[in-house]
């Protein structure tokens, strides 16, 4: 059968290997496997959320409140905005897809850093739009600006702050200066999936969604419950923008786009900021161990404002081969070979997981 | 800001009113509200599923196994097909969206019955395709075939068997005769969301996905966990088709498109067919009460092969006004006025809910 042309440029996405797959493929015992590959929160989620979800489990037959009133009000309170500035997605992923389907098409282009969140490109390709990337792997505002000025057909720009999968983060004041030079018809997506981490580590990286959307009508801010809130498996994220933009994006949202249990989980998670703060604090104290480890072992890393760290190898070592060796011993990490980088992205684990990582790393 | 042209033809979807909204808007006590509007399974889901989900709640931080190995194997076993014939979606809704984005575009058209599942049209509009509907509200194969022959640009046809929101169902042998006359480049979506109900009530309506896809390379069968399995709130459905088609649709699936708890729920739900059978049997014994009630009260209904029934009024009564009166007393039903029909769609409730419905109906 013939399909729409856009499918010709689409590949089937291969997610990071789940624990179940490593059990099946390598015969490693499930209890011996540590997954440090998907930037899940190794500390789980708030116990209040677990309790609430267990209580809600008898309502799985019922569709969620599709207005998502309580969750939107919670986010509006937290960020001091109106609930009309908020859209809920099945992960912030889904809002990336809405933004692209709203603006990108086969006659225009989108712009992003060379190595950034893979879904920008994947959803971009679904629209048939042209994908433009900077020469630099990490975010370089000068390159982004120059390319923007040279390509009049760019309609969406992605800034991942901090950046997944590399971990670096721009200063907010520099982001603002950049945004001032972007035309109001160009949608800029500021992806704050890891903002809870960046703003904790360095105030200069902190983005206030309210200030951001008040200053810039053309900016869509994204947040998620998948990282600091520890709800990656529940697929719930949010977009914040001016009311007119949020209304337009809602046209692409289908009813019941998150589950009844995800809605409950997110509502309760928002109320336990103490869990978030503790989990972010422990993340950075554990991250120091990785920084020390890399220095001691003579290789490099990218300073990270997230819950993962990117280790960089010189030509004497191959990240792919290291990843493979770790995998056989039950440690799942993310090799960035596919991005043209001789690097590994490693999620910062719990103290015990990190102990084990260092022990095993030394043996390979 | 200017958006892609397709957005001009999109409206924001208004889902059936959730219980929470009726509490907020009408001040009715939550415990007095009965929702018979969204075809949720009023008997909940299997207790085994609730137990399994509670046990899995501590894993909400972890993304699901994106290969969905266990669920696909479960479905493959059930239908005696290969797991390569299966794609999993966030509700069968999402697979409708994949099918449309794979085949429909602004240069072609899609065909459906006049009154059928609203998402066919909504997702269709997102692609800019032309939407064609038969003159008859219910499925009429002669009309569908005639329109198909007259419009050479039709690339997707939807058959909802049985049909939501009206409840009628075609005989499988007639569907097969129809499919034989459709070109192999036209994708036919056979939506079996309520097949567990139809096949229980009447063997002649039963569709065997294996036989269907073996006979017809261009047919995509859809099933869901939202109805008979009682997991509407968990957003999990499946598509079954030949391997080449399923591979193409997978290009449009993004990673982690269902939640960790939805995956677990669906895997366990499949294993409790006894729950499904009991729940379907009770549905039809309760449906008889509605049939008797309408006969006694001098109005009509459409014979239903689903978990809901459509009541038809003559010009002396207005379905919208009846729906509004019921709502104020805490009974939520679906008015089909928006479809140009003076009818109400009512989900068959539990015996107690139905008692209450009849009692309140008599008072309005």
Contacts between the chains, C-beta under 8 A, distances in Angstrom:
chain1	res1	chain2	res2	distance
A	1	B	184	7.0
A	1	B	185	6.2
A	1	B	187	6.9
A	1	B	217	7.4
A	1	B	218	6.2
A	1	B	244	7.1
A	1	B	245	6.3
A	1	B	248	7.4
A	2	B	185	6.1
A	3	B	102	4.8
A	3	B	103	6.3
A	3	B	248	5.2
A	4	B	101	7.0
A	4	B	102	6.0
A	4	B	103	6.5
A	4	B	104	7.7
A	4	B	105	5.5
A	6	B	101	7.9
A	7	B	102	6.1
A	7	B	248	6.0
A	7	B	251	5.4
A	7	B	252	7.5
A	10	B	251	3.9
A	10	B	252	7.0
A	11	B	251	6.9
A	12	B	247	7.3
A	12	B	250	4.9
A	12	B	251	5.7
A	12	B	253	7.8
A	13	B	66	8.0
A	13	B	253	7.4
A	13	B	254	6.5
A	13	B	255	5.0
A	15	B	63	7.2
A	15	B	66	3.7
A	15	B	67	7.9
A	15	B	255	4.3
A	15	B	256	6.8
A	16	B	63	7.9
A	18	B	63	7.1
A	18	B	64	7.4
A	18	B	65	4.2
A	18	B	66	6.5
A	18	B	67	7.3
A	19	B	62	7.9
A	19	B	65	7.9
A	20	B	65	4.5
A	20	B	67	7.9
A	20	B	69	6.7
A	20	B	70	7.6
A	21	B	65	6.6
A	21	B	67	6.2
A	21	B	69	7.4
A	24	B	69	7.3
A	35	B	62	7.6
A	38	B	62	7.9
A	38	B	63	5.5
A	40	B	61	5.1
A	40	B	62	5.4
A	40	B	63	6.4
A	41	B	61	4.8
A	42	B	61	7.6
A	43	B	61	7.7
A	44	B	58	6.3
A	44	B	60	7.5
A	44	B	61	4.9
A	45	B	60	5.4
A	45	B	61	5.4
A	49	B	60	7.0
A	50	B	57	4.9
A	50	B	58	6.0
A	50	B	60	7.2
A	53	B	57	4.9
A	53	B	60	6.9
A	53	B	261	7.5
A	54	B	54	4.8
A	54	B	57	5.4
A	57	B	50	4.9
A	57	B	53	4.9
A	57	B	54	5.4
A	57	B	57	7.6
A	58	B	44	6.3
A	58	B	50	5.9
A	59	B	233	6.3
A	60	B	44	7.5
A	60	B	45	5.3
A	60	B	49	7.0
A	60	B	50	7.2
A	60	B	53	6.9
A	60	B	230	7.1
A	60	B	231	5.3
A	60	B	232	7.8
A	60	B	233	4.9
A	60	B	234	5.3
A	60	B	265	6.3
A	61	B	40	5.1
A	61	B	41	4.8
A	61	B	42	7.5
A	61	B	43	7.6
A	61	B	44	4.8
A	61	B	45	5.3
A	61	B	230	4.2
A	61	B	231	6.5
A	61	B	232	5.7
A	61	B	233	6.4
A	62	B	19	8.0
A	62	B	35	7.6
A	62	B	38	7.9
A	62	B	40	5.4
A	62	B	232	6.4
A	62	B	233	5.1
A	63	B	15	7.2
A	63	B	16	7.9
A	63	B	18	7.1
A	63	B	38	5.5
A	63	B	40	6.4
A	63	B	232	5.1
A	63	B	233	5.5
A	64	B	18	7.4
A	64	B	233	6.0
A	65	B	18	4.2
A	65	B	19	7.9
A	65	B	20	4.5
A	65	B	21	6.7
A	66	B	13	8.0
A	66	B	15	3.7
A	66	B	18	6.5
A	67	B	15	7.9
A	67	B	18	7.3
A	67	B	20	8.0
A	67	B	21	6.2
A	69	B	20	6.7
A	69	B	21	7.4
A	69	B	24	7.3
A	70	B	20	7.6
A	90	B	90	6.2
A	90	B	257	7.4
A	91	B	256	7.0
A	93	B	254	6.1
A	93	B	256	7.9
A	97	B	254	7.3
A	101	B	4	7.0
A	101	B	6	7.9
A	101	B	126	6.9
A	102	B	3	4.8
A	102	B	4	6.0
A	102	B	7	6.1
A	103	B	3	6.3
A	103	B	4	6.4
A	104	B	4	7.7
A	105	B	4	5.5
A	119	B	254	6.7
A	122	B	254	6.8
A	123	B	254	7.4
A	126	B	101	6.9
A	126	B	252	6.6
A	184	B	1	7.0
A	185	B	1	6.2
A	185	B	2	6.1
A	187	B	1	6.9
A	217	B	1	7.3
A	218	B	1	6.2
A	230	B	60	7.1
A	230	B	61	4.2
A	231	B	60	5.4
A	231	B	61	6.6
A	232	B	60	7.8
A	232	B	61	5.6
A	232	B	62	6.5
A	232	B	63	5.1
A	232	B	256	7.9
A	233	B	59	6.3
A	233	B	60	4.9
A	233	B	61	6.4
A	233	B	62	5.0
A	233	B	63	5.5
A	233	B	64	6.0
A	233	B	256	7.9
A	233	B	259	5.8
A	233	B	260	3.1
A	233	B	261	7.0
A	234	B	60	5.3
A	234	B	259	5.2
A	234	B	260	7.1
A	234	B	261	7.2
A	235	B	256	6.3
A	235	B	257	7.8
A	235	B	258	7.5
A	235	B	259	5.1
A	244	B	1	7.1
A	245	B	1	6.3
A	247	B	12	7.3
A	248	B	1	7.4
A	248	B	3	5.2
A	248	B	7	6.0
A	250	B	12	4.9
A	251	B	7	5.4
A	251	B	10	4.0
A	251	B	11	6.9
A	251	B	12	5.7
A	252	B	7	7.5
A	252	B	10	7.0
A	252	B	126	6.6
A	253	B	12	7.9
A	253	B	13	7.5
A	254	B	13	6.5
A	254	B	93	6.1
A	254	B	97	7.3
A	254	B	119	6.7
A	254	B	122	6.8
A	254	B	123	7.4
A	255	B	13	5.0
A	255	B	15	4.3
A	256	B	15	6.7
A	256	B	91	7.0
A	256	B	93	7.9
A	256	B	232	7.8
A	256	B	233	7.8
A	256	B	235	6.3
A	257	B	90	7.4
A	257	B	235	7.8
A	258	B	235	7.5
A	259	B	233	5.8
A	259	B	234	5.2
A	259	B	235	5.1
A	259	B	259	5.4
A	259	B	261	7.3
A	259	B	262	5.9
A	260	B	233	3.1
A	260	B	234	7.1
A	261	B	53	7.5
A	261	B	233	7.0
A	261	B	234	7.2
A	261	B	259	7.3
A	261	B	261	5.6
A	262	B	259	5.9
A	265	B	60	6.3
